[in-house]
Amino acid sequence: MVGEHLQHLRGKSNSVWDGWYYSSMQVDVRSLFVCLSLAVWGYACGKGTDDPTIDPRAATCSDGIQNGDETSMDCGGACGGRTIPGILNITNDTDLDSLADVCGVQGSLFIFGTDLTTVELPQLLTVGERIKIEQNVSMSAIGLPKLEVVGNDMEISNNAALLEIVLPALNTQNYGIAIKNNAELTRITFAELSTIGANIDIESNPHLTTLMLDELGVIGEGLKISDNAALTSVTFPKLSLVGGDMTIENNAALITVTLDQVSMVGEDLSISQNNQLTTVTLSELSTVASLFITYNKILTTVTLSELRTVPYLSIEDNDQLPTLDLPKISMGGAIYIESNKALTTLTLPVLSEVISMTIEYNDELTTLTLPMLRQVGVGGLSISGTALTTLTLDKLSQVDGGLSIGSNDELTALTLDKLSQLGGDLDIRENAALTTIALPALTEVGRSLAIVSNGALTTLTLELLRKVGITLGIVSNAGLDTISLPALTEVGDGMYIQNNANGLSCTGPYFAANTCSH
C-alpha cells in the first residue's frame, strides 16, 4: 500500500516534487565497489590489465596483492601454503586434517550438513567466490583467524549449536553477508570489516546479544537486523552510508539504536516493532527515500536533527514518544505523524512545502509548530484527533488537495489568514470547543465545503469565497446564528444549511435563490 501511494505521488506534477526526488536521491553506491574490489588487488580504478588478479611484480607476502609466483593473494609459491583451485567442500574431520596449510580457495567454500563440532582453517586468507556454512547440527565454533577477503557472498545459517562468529581479519566483503537461524549464536564480531558490497542480513538468531562491526563504514545495498530476540543494542560507530534499505524490526529486547554517523540511506529506512526500544539516534541522517519509525511501544527519544530530504516519512504508533523535533526538513513528500498517544509537541520550524501531511490521533498533542508552511500539494492536509487549542498557519496560502480539521476537542480557534486556493475538499467537523473559523482570503473550494457538528461555533468568516465546486454544507453547528457569504455566486451541486442556531440569518447574493434554514 505504501509503495502504491508513493508511486501515485511520484506520478503527480507538482512544484514540490518535480525534479527534486530524482535529482536528490539517485546515488550509484554499487559503483564504489568496482574500485574497492580492484584496490584489494593493488590496482587503481580504471587501470587496464589482462588479468586484474595477478601482479607480475615479485612476491611480497603481506601486501594484500597476488604477485610473483603466488597462487592467490599472499599465498602459495615463495609465500608457502597452497591454493585450492576450485570449490572446497568440507564434510568431515578427514577433510579438515588435510587442509591446515590451505591459504587460498579460488572458488567457493562449502561446509554443509556435517556433524563436525569445530572447523579450523588457520592459514586461510582468501576465498575467491562464496562461503556457505549451513545446517551443521553440532558445530559450535568456526576458526578462520586470517581470512581477509571473500569475493562473493557469505551465508552462515541454520547451525543449531554455533555459539560465536568471530572473523578478526576480514576487511572486505565484495557482496553480501547473511547470518540467519543459528539457534544458540550469542556473538558476531567482524573487527576489521569496513565495506560490504551488497546486503548484510542478521535475522532470527534468538540468543544473539553482541553485534560488533565497529569499523563498518559503507554498505553497498541493504542492512537488515530482525527477529533477534535477545539483542539489546545496535551500534555501528563508523557506518556512514547504506545504499539500499535499512530495516531494524521485531527485535524483542532491543533498547537502543545508535547510528550517529549515518548520513544517507538510499532507499527505505524502517525501525519498527521493537517492543523495548527507547532510543533512536540518527543525528547525522540528512537524506533517505522513505523513513518509517512505527510500532515501537516504549520509544521515548528520536533524534533526527539533520534530516533534510524525505519523500516519505511515517512516525506512527509509538505510544510513549513525547516530543518530535524535525528542525531541518524544509521540503517533504508525504508526511504521516499518527497515533503517537503521548506526543505533546511536534515541531517542523522550516518546512515550507509538502505534497501531503497527515497529523492524526495524537491524543495529547498541544503544540504544533509549522510557521513556514506555505504550500501543500495534491495529497492535502489533515489535522485531527489532537489536544490543540489553537491552530495558526500564518503562511499557508495554497492547498492543491483537501484540508480536513476534525475531532480536535480542545480547539477553540482556526485561523488561516492567507489561504486563498483549495483544490479539494474543505472539511471542518466535530471540533467540540471551536468558536471561530477565519478564512478571510479563501476565494475558491475545488470540491465540497463541509462545516459540520462544531457545537460551539459562533463566528464564520468566508468574506471572499465566490465558488464551491460541488456541494456546500453548513450543518449541525448549534451556536452558529449568522452566515455571511457576500462574494459567493456559484455552487456546483447545491447548498445544505441545516440544524444550526434557531433564528439563523444568512446574507449574500447566493441566498436570494436558495433557502437558508436553521
KEBAVEX-665704 format. One record per residue (C-alpha): residue in one letter; x negated, y negated, z; chain. Coordinates in steps of 0.25 Angstrom, whole numbers. Last residue first. Layout:
REM KEBAVEX-665704
REC  residu     c1     c2     c3  chaine
REC       A      X      Y      Z       A
...
REM end
This chain:
REM KEBAVEX-665704
REC  residu     c1     c2     c3  chaine
REC       H    127   -108     43       A
REC       S    132   -110     30       A
REC       C    126   -117     18       A
REC       T    133   -115      5       A
REC       N    126   -117     -9       A
REC       A    130   -128    -19       A
REC       A    126   -141    -12       A
REC       F    116   -132     -3       A
REC       Y    106   -133    -14       A
REC       P    105   -148    -13       A
REC       G    101   -149      2       A
REC       T    107   -148     16       A
REC       C    112   -137     24       A
REC       S    118   -139     38       A
REC       L    121   -127     47       A
REC       G    133   -129     56       A
REC       N    130   -116     63       A
REC       A    116   -112     63       A
REC       N    111   -102     52       A
REC       N    119    -89     49       A
REC       Q    118    -91     33       A
REC       I    111    -99     22       A
REC       Y    109    -90     10       A
REC       M    105    -96     -3       A
REC       G    105    -90    -17       A
REC       D     97    -83    -27       A
REC       G     87    -93    -33       A
REC       V     88   -105    -24       A
REC       E     86   -119    -31       A
REC       T     89   -133    -26       A
REC       L     82   -134    -13       A
REC       A     76   -148    -10       A
REC       P     84   -153      2       A
REC       L     85   -139      9       A
REC       S     90   -143     23       A
REC       I     95   -132     32       A
REC       T    100   -136     45       A
REC       D    107   -129     57       A
REC       L     96   -118     59       A
REC       G     97   -112     73       A
REC       A    103    -98     69       A
REC       N     94    -95     57       A
REC       S    102    -84     52       A
REC       V     99    -86     37       A
REC       I     92    -96     28       A
REC       G     91    -89     15       A
REC       L     87    -94      1       A
REC       T     87    -84    -10       A
REC       I     78    -82    -23       A
REC       G     68    -93    -28       A
REC       V     70   -104    -18       A
REC       K     69   -118    -23       A
REC       R     68   -132    -18       A
REC       L     62   -132     -4       A
REC       L     56   -145     -1       A
REC       E     63   -148     12       A
REC       L     62   -134     18       A
REC       T     62   -137     33       A
REC       L     70   -128     42       A
REC       T     72   -132     56       A
REC       T     81   -125     67       A
REC       L     76   -111     67       A
REC       A     78   -104     80       A
REC       G     85    -91     74       A
REC       N     76    -89     63       A
REC       S     84    -78     56       A
REC       V     81    -81     42       A
REC       I     74    -91     33       A
REC       A     74    -84     19       A
REC       L     69    -90      6       A
REC       S     68    -81     -6       A
REC       R     59    -81    -18       A
REC       G     50    -92    -23       A
REC       V     52   -102    -12       A
REC       E     50   -116    -17       A
REC       T     47   -130    -11       A
REC       L     41   -128      2       A
REC       A     34   -141      8       A
REC       P     43   -143     20       A
REC       L     42   -128     25       A
REC       A     46   -130     40       A
REC       I     53   -119     47       A
REC       T     56   -123     62       A
REC       T     63   -116     73       A
REC       L     57   -102     73       A
REC       A     60    -95     86       A
REC       A     66    -82     80       A
REC       N     57    -81     68       A
REC       E     67    -71     61       A
REC       R     65    -76     47       A
REC       I     56    -85     37       A
REC       D     56    -79     23       A
REC       L     51    -87     12       A
REC       D     50    -78      0       A
REC       G     40    -78    -12       A
REC       G     32    -89    -19       A
REC       L     32   -100     -8       A
REC       Q     27   -114    -12       A
REC       S     26   -126     -4       A
REC       L     21   -122     10       A
REC       K     14   -135     15       A
REC       D     22   -137     28       A
REC       L     23   -123     32       A
REC       T     29   -124     46       A
REC       L     36   -112     54       A
REC       A     39   -116     68       A
REC       T     45   -108     80       A
REC       L     38    -94     78       A
REC       E     39    -86     91       A
REC       D     47    -74     85       A
REC       N     39    -73     72       A
REC       S     49    -63     65       A
REC       G     47    -69     51       A
REC       I     39    -79     42       A
REC       S     38    -74     28       A
REC       L     32    -81     16       A
REC       G     32    -75      2       A
REC       G     23    -75    -10       A
REC       D     15    -87    -16       A
REC       V     14    -94     -3       A
REC       Q      9   -109     -5       A
REC       S      6   -120      4       A
REC       L      1   -115     17       A
REC       K     -8   -126     23       A
REC       D     -1   -128     37       A
REC       L      3   -114     40       A
REC       T     10   -116     53       A
REC       L     17   -105     60       A
REC       T     22   -108     74       A
REC       T     25    -99     86       A
REC       L     18    -86     81       A
REC       A     22    -73     88       A
REC       T     22    -65     75       A
REC       G     31    -56     68       A
REC       S     30    -62     54       A
REC       I     21    -70     45       A
REC       S     21    -67     31       A
REC       L     14    -74     19       A
REC       G     15    -70      5       A
REC       G      9    -59     -4       A
REC       V      9    -69    -16       A
REC       G     -1    -78    -11       A
REC       V     -2    -87      2       A
REC       Q     -8   -101      1       A
REC       R    -12   -111     11       A
REC       L    -18   -104     23       A
REC       M    -28   -114     30       A
REC       P    -22   -115     44       A
REC       L    -18   -100     45       A
REC       T    -19    -97     60       A
REC       L     -9    -88     67       A
REC       T     -7    -89     82       A
REC       T      4    -82     90       A
REC       L      3    -68     84       A
REC       E      9    -59     95       A
REC       D     18    -50     86       A
REC       N      8    -48     74       A
REC       Y     20    -43     66       A
REC       E     16    -50     53       A
REC       I      5    -58     47       A
REC       T      6    -56     32       A
REC       M     -3    -64     22       A
REC       S     -3    -62      7       A
REC       I    -12    -68     -4       A
REC       V    -20    -77      5       A
REC       E    -25    -91      4       A
REC       S    -31   -101     15       A
REC       L    -36    -92     26       A
REC       V    -46   -101     34       A
REC       P    -40   -100     48       A
REC       L    -35    -86     48       A
REC       T    -32    -84     62       A
REC       L    -22    -74     68       A
REC       T    -20    -74     83       A
REC       T    -10    -66     92       A
REC       L    -12    -52     87       A
REC       A     -7    -42     97       A
REC       K      2    -34     89       A
REC       N     -6    -34     76       A
REC       S      6    -30     67       A
REC       E      1    -37     54       A
REC       I    -10    -46     49       A
REC       Y    -10    -44     34       A
REC       I    -18    -52     24       A
REC       A    -17    -50      9       A
REC       G    -27    -57      0       A
REC       G    -35    -68      8       A
REC       M    -42    -81      7       A
REC       S    -49    -89     18       A
REC       I    -53    -78     28       A
REC       K    -63    -84     37       A
REC       P    -57    -85     51       A
REC       L    -50    -71     51       A
REC       D    -46    -71     66       A
REC       L    -37    -60     72       A
REC       T    -33    -60     86       A
REC       P    -26    -51     96       A
REC       L    -28    -37     90       A
REC       Q    -21    -27     99       A
REC       D    -11    -20     89       A
REC       N    -20    -20     77       A
REC       D     -8    -16     68       A
REC       E    -13    -25     56       A
REC       I    -25    -33     50       A
REC       S    -23    -31     35       A
REC       L    -32    -40     26       A
REC       Y    -32    -39     10       A
REC       P    -40    -48      1       A
REC       V    -50    -51     12       A
REC       T    -61    -61     10       A
REC       R    -66    -70     21       A
REC       L    -69    -61     33       A
REC       E    -80    -67     41       A
REC       S    -74    -67     55       A
REC       L    -67    -54     54       A
REC       T    -68    -49     69       A
REC       V    -56    -40     74       A
REC       T    -54    -38     88       A
REC       T    -43    -32     96       A
REC       L    -40    -18     90       A
REC       I    -32    -10     99       A
REC       K    -23     -3     88       A
REC       N    -31     -3     76       A
REC       Y    -20     -2     66       A
REC       T    -26    -11     55       A
REC       I    -38    -19     51       A
REC       F    -37    -18     36       A
REC       L    -46    -27     27       A
REC       S    -46    -27     12       A
REC       A    -56    -31      2       A
REC       V    -66    -36     12       A
REC       T    -75    -48     13       A
REC       S    -81    -56     24       A
REC       L    -84    -46     35       A
REC       E    -94    -52     44       A
REC       S    -87    -50     57       A
REC       L    -81    -37     55       A
REC       T    -79    -33     69       A
REC       V    -67    -24     73       A
REC       T    -65    -22     88       A
REC       T    -54    -14     96       A
REC       L    -53     -1     89       A
REC       Q    -46     10     97       A
REC       N    -35     14     87       A
REC       N    -44     13     75       A
REC       Q    -32     13     65       A
REC       S    -38      4     54       A
REC       I    -51     -4     50       A
REC       S    -50     -5     35       A
REC       L    -59    -12     26       A
REC       D    -55    -11     11       A
REC       E    -64    -14     -1       A
REC       G    -78    -21     -2       A
REC       V    -81    -23     13       A
REC       M    -90    -35     15       A
REC       S    -97    -42     27       A
REC       V    -99    -30     36       A
REC       Q   -109    -35     46       A
REC       D   -100    -35     59       A
REC       L    -95    -21     56       A
REC       T    -91    -18     71       A
REC       V    -79     -8     72       A
REC       T    -76     -6     87       A
REC       I    -67      4     95       A
REC       L    -65     16     86       A
REC       A    -59     28     95       A
REC       A    -48     32     85       A
REC       N    -56     30     72       A
REC       N    -44     28     63       A
REC       E    -50     19     53       A
REC       I    -62     12     48       A
REC       T    -62     10     33       A
REC       M    -71      1     25       A
REC       D    -69      2     10       A
REC       G    -79     -1     -1       A
REC       G    -92     -9     -2       A
REC       V    -95    -10     13       A
REC       L   -105    -21     16       A
REC       S   -112    -26     29       A
REC       L   -115    -14     38       A
REC       K   -126    -17     47       A
REC       P   -120    -15     61       A
REC       F   -111     -4     57       A
REC       T   -102     -2     69       A
REC       V    -90      7     70       A
REC       S    -87     11     85       A
REC       T    -79     21     93       A
REC       L    -79     33     84       A
REC       A    -72     45     91       A
REC       A    -60     47     82       A
REC       N    -68     45     68       A
REC       D    -55     45     59       A
REC       S    -61     34     50       A
REC       I    -74     27     46       A
REC       K    -74     24     31       A
REC       L    -84     15     24       A
REC       G    -83     12      9       A
REC       E    -92      9     -3       A
REC       G   -106      4     -3       A
REC       I   -108      4     12       A
REC       V   -119     -6     15       A
REC       G   -127     -9     28       A
REC       L   -128      4     36       A
REC       E   -140      2     46       A
REC       D   -132      5     59       A
REC       L   -124     17     54       A
REC       M   -121     23     67       A
REC       L   -108     30     70       A
REC       T   -106     36     84       A
REC       T    -93     42     89       A
REC       L    -89     52     79       A
REC       H    -81     63     86       A
REC       P    -69     63     77       A
REC       N    -77     62     63       A
REC       S    -65     60     54       A
REC       E    -72     50     45       A
REC       I    -85     43     42       A
REC       D    -85     39     27       A
REC       I    -96     31     21       A
REC       N    -94     27      7       A
REC       A   -103     23     -5       A
REC       G   -117     18     -6       A
REC       I   -121     19      9       A
REC       T   -132      9     14       A
REC       S   -140      7     26       A
REC       L   -141     21     33       A
REC       E   -153     20     43       A
REC       A   -147     26     56       A
REC       F   -136     34     50       A
REC       T   -129     40     63       A
REC       I   -116     47     64       A
REC       R   -112     53     78       A
REC       T   -102     61     84       A
REC       L    -98     72     74       A
REC       E    -90     83     80       A
REC       A    -79     84     70       A
REC       N    -86     80     57       A
REC       N    -74     76     49       A
REC       K    -81     66     40       A
REC       I    -95     59     37       A
REC       A    -95     54     23       A
REC       I   -106     46     17       A
REC       G   -106     39      4       A
REC       Y   -116     36     -8       A
REC       N   -130     31     -8       A
REC       Q   -133     34      6       A
REC       T   -146     26     10       A
REC       N   -153     26     24       A
REC       L   -152     40     29       A
REC       A   -163     41     40       A
REC       P   -156     43     53       A
REC       L   -145     53     47       A
REC       V   -138     57     60       A
REC       I   -124     64     59       A
REC       E   -121     70     72       A
REC       L   -112     80     79       A
REC       L   -108     90     67       A
REC       A   -100    101     72       A
REC       A    -88    101     63       A
REC       N    -95     97     50       A
REC       N    -83     92     42       A
REC       S    -91     81     35       A
REC       I   -104     75     31       A
REC       E   -104     69     18       A
REC       M   -115     61     11       A
REC       D   -114     55     -3       A
REC       N   -125     53    -13       A
REC       G   -140     50    -14       A
REC       V   -143     52      1       A
REC       V   -155     45      6       A
REC       E   -163     45     19       A
REC       L   -162     59     26       A
REC       K   -173     60     36       A
REC       P   -166     65     48       A
REC       L   -156     74     41       A
REC       G   -152     83     53       A
REC       I   -138     86     53       A
REC       A   -132     91     66       A
REC       S   -120     99     72       A
REC       M   -117    109     60       A
REC       S   -108    120     65       A
REC       V    -96    118     55       A
REC       N   -103    113     43       A
REC       Q    -92    108     34       A
REC       E    -99     97     27       A
REC       I   -113     91     25       A
REC       K   -113     85     11       A
REC       I   -125     76      7       A
REC       R   -125     70     -7       A
REC       E   -135     68    -18       A
REC       G   -150     65    -18       A
REC       V   -152     69     -3       A
REC       T   -164     62      3       A
REC       L   -174     63     15       A
REC       L   -172     77     20       A
REC       Q   -184     81     29       A
REC       P   -177     86     42       A
REC       L   -165     93     35       A
REC       E   -158     99     47       A
REC       V   -144    104     47       A
REC       T   -138    109     60       A
REC       T   -128    119     65       A
REC       L   -126    126     51       A
REC       D   -113    134     49       A
REC       T   -112    129     35       A
REC       G   -101    123     27       A
REC       F   -108    113     19       A
REC       I   -122    106     19       A
REC       F   -124    100      6       A
REC       L   -136     91      1       A
REC       S   -135     86    -13       A
REC       G   -145     84    -24       A
REC       Q   -160     79    -23       A
REC       V   -162     84     -9       A
REC       G   -174     79     -3       A
REC       C   -183     81     10       A
REC       V   -182     96     11       A
REC       D   -193    101     20       A
REC       A   -183    108     31       A
REC       L   -175    114     20       A
REC       S   -178    129     21       A
REC       D   -172    131     35       A
REC       L   -160    123     31       A
REC       D   -155    133     20       A
REC       T   -157    145     30       A
REC       D   -149    138     40       A
REC       N   -137    138     31       A
REC       T   -129    131     20       A
REC       I   -137    120     15       A
REC       N   -135    116      1       A
REC       L   -145    107     -6       A
REC       I   -142    102    -20       A
REC       G   -153     99    -30       A
REC       P   -168     97    -30       A
REC       I   -171     99    -15       A
REC       T   -183     91    -12       A
REC       R   -195     95     -4       A
REC       G   -204     91      7       A
REC       G   -217     84      5       A
REC       C   -220     70      1       A
REC       A   -230     74     -9       A
REC       G   -219     81    -17       A
REC       G   -206     81    -10       A
REC       C   -198     70     -3       A
REC       D   -200     55     -1       A
REC       M   -187     53    -10       A
REC       S   -185     65    -19       A
REC       T   -195     75    -26       A
REC       E   -207     66    -22       A
REC       D   -218     67    -32       A
REC       G   -221     52    -32       A
REC       N   -209     44    -29       A
REC       Q   -195     46    -23       A
REC       I   -193     34    -15       A
REC       G   -189     32      0       A
REC       D   -204     27      3       A
REC       S   -208     37     13       A
REC       C   -215     48      5       A
REC       T   -222     39     -5       A
REC       A   -224     47    -18       A
REC       A   -232     40    -28       A
REC       R   -224     32    -38       A
REC       P   -215     39    -49       A
REC       D   -202     34    -42       A
REC       I   -191     45    -44       A
REC       T   -176     43    -40       A
REC       P   -174     32    -51       A
REC       D   -176     42    -62       A
REC       D   -178     35    -76       A
REC       T   -180     22    -69       A
REC       G   -175      7    -70       A
REC       K   -175     -3    -59       A
REC       G   -161     -9    -57       A
REC       C   -161     -9    -42       A
REC       A   -175     -7    -37       A
REC       Y   -180      7    -35       A
REC       G   -186     13    -23       A
REC       W   -178     26    -22       A
REC       V   -169     21    -11       A
REC       A   -168      8    -19       A
REC       L   -161     15    -30       A
REC       S   -150     19    -21       A
REC       L   -149      5    -15       A
REC       C   -148     -2    -29       A
REC       V   -137      7    -34       A
REC       F   -131      5    -20       A
REC       L   -128     -9    -22       A
REC       S   -119     -6    -34       A
REC       R   -109      0    -24       A
REC       V   -106    -13    -18       A
REC       D   -100    -19    -31       A
REC       V    -93    -30    -24       A
REC       Q    -79    -35    -28       A
REC       M    -72    -43    -17       A
REC       S    -74    -57    -19       A
REC       S    -72    -59    -34       A
REC       Y    -61    -48    -34       A
REC       Y    -53    -54    -23       A
REC       W    -54    -68    -26       A
REC       G    -52    -69    -41       A
REC       D    -37    -71    -39       A
REC       W    -33    -69    -25       A
REC       V    -29    -82    -18       A
REC       S    -25    -88    -32       A
REC       N    -15    -77    -34       A
REC       S    -13    -68    -46       A
REC       K     -8    -55    -40       A
REC       G    -14    -42    -43       A
REC       R    -23    -42    -31       A
REC       L    -10    -43    -22       A
REC       H     -4    -31    -28       A
REC       Q    -16    -23    -28       A
REC       L    -18    -27    -13       A
REC       H     -4    -22    -10       A
REC       E     -6     -9    -17       A
REC       G    -18     -6    -10       A
REC       V    -11    -10      4       A
REC       M      0      0      0       A
REM end
